[in-house]
Amino acid sequence: MARSHGERKNTRKKLRRSKRERGLSPVSRAIQQFASGDQVHVHIDPSVHKGMPHHRFHGMTGTVKGERGRSFIVEISDGNRQHKKELFVRAEHLRLQQG
């Protein structure tokens, strides 16, 4: 059988919701706003496919650098903290860092 090489390969457990969280996402998560300089966690919502970052960035924390359309530009240090990467992520996949 041929192997899948798509964007969502190897994400069976990572992109799964718990039983109590299944169903539609709350609208408040889609309309939340972030200011530049805010620290945010990348927490992928598997029910929303638009603006979804690659699954390797799930669980990382970054800084909001700005907005582009409906998405936010999030800068993340990847690897050994020397490489900076910019992600274009929609608000449904971001959570504000508390504290």
C-alpha positions as CSV (number, residue, x, y, z in Angstrom):
1,M,0.0,0.0,0.0
2,A,1.3,3.5,-0.9
3,R,2.4,5.7,1.9
4,S,0.8,9.1,2.5
5,H,3.1,12.1,2.2
6,G,0.5,14.8,2.8
7,E,0.5,17.8,5.2
8,R,-1.3,15.9,7.9
9,K,0.7,12.7,8.0
10,N,1.8,11.3,11.4
11,T,-0.8,13.5,13.2
12,R,-3.3,10.9,14.3
13,K,-2.9,11.7,18.0
14,K,-1.6,15.3,17.7
15,L,-4.5,16.6,15.7
16,R,-7.3,14.9,17.7
17,R,-9.7,16.5,20.1
18,S,-10.8,15.0,23.4
19,K,-14.3,13.6,23.6
20,R,-15.7,16.7,25.5
21,E,-14.1,19.2,23.0
22,R,-15.6,17.7,19.8
23,G,-18.0,19.6,17.6
24,L,-17.9,23.1,16.4
25,S,-15.3,25.6,17.7
26,P,-16.5,28.6,19.6
27,V,-16.9,31.8,17.6
28,S,-15.0,33.7,20.2
29,R,-11.8,31.9,19.4
30,A,-12.1,32.9,15.7
31,I,-12.6,36.6,16.4
32,Q,-9.9,37.1,19.0
33,Q,-7.4,39.8,18.4
34,F,-3.7,40.0,19.3
35,A,-1.4,43.0,19.5
36,S,2.1,42.9,18.1
37,G,4.4,41.8,20.8
38,D,2.0,39.4,22.5
39,Q,3.3,35.9,23.4
40,V,1.0,33.2,22.0
41,H,1.0,29.4,22.0
42,V,0.4,27.6,18.7
43,H,-2.4,25.1,19.5
44,I,-3.8,23.7,16.3
45,D,-7.6,23.3,16.0
46,P,-8.1,20.3,13.7
47,S,-11.7,21.3,12.8
48,V,-10.5,24.5,11.1
49,H,-8.3,23.8,8.0
50,K,-7.7,27.3,6.8
51,G,-4.7,29.1,8.3
52,M,-3.4,25.9,9.9
53,P,0.4,25.8,10.5
54,H,2.5,22.7,10.0
55,H,2.1,20.2,12.8
56,R,5.7,20.5,13.8
57,F,4.9,23.9,15.3
58,H,2.1,22.6,17.5
59,G,2.8,23.4,21.1
60,M,5.4,26.1,20.4
61,T,5.4,29.6,21.8
62,G,6.1,32.7,19.7
63,T,5.7,36.4,19.4
64,V,3.1,38.2,17.3
65,K,4.8,40.5,14.8
66,G,1.8,41.8,12.9
67,E,-1.3,41.0,10.9
68,R,-1.7,40.0,7.3
69,G,-5.4,39.8,6.2
70,R,-7.2,37.5,8.7
71,S,-3.9,35.9,9.8
72,F,-1.3,36.8,12.3
73,I,2.4,36.8,11.7
74,V,4.0,34.8,14.5
75,E,7.8,34.6,14.9
76,I,9.1,31.3,16.4
77,S,12.6,30.2,17.3
78,D,13.0,26.8,15.8
79,G,15.6,24.1,16.4
80,N,18.5,25.2,18.5
81,R,17.0,28.7,19.1
82,Q,19.2,30.3,16.4
83,H,16.7,29.9,13.5
84,K,13.8,32.4,13.5
85,K,10.8,31.4,11.5
86,E,7.7,33.4,10.6
87,L,4.3,31.6,10.5
88,F,1.1,33.0,9.1
89,V,-1.5,31.5,11.4
90,R,-5.2,32.3,11.8
91,A,-6.6,33.2,15.3
92,E,-8.3,29.8,15.7
93,H,-4.9,28.2,16.1
94,L,-3.5,30.6,18.6
95,R,-3.9,31.0,22.4
96,L,-2.7,33.9,24.4
97,Q,0.0,33.0,26.9
98,Q,-1.1,33.6,30.5
99,G,1.2,35.5,32.9
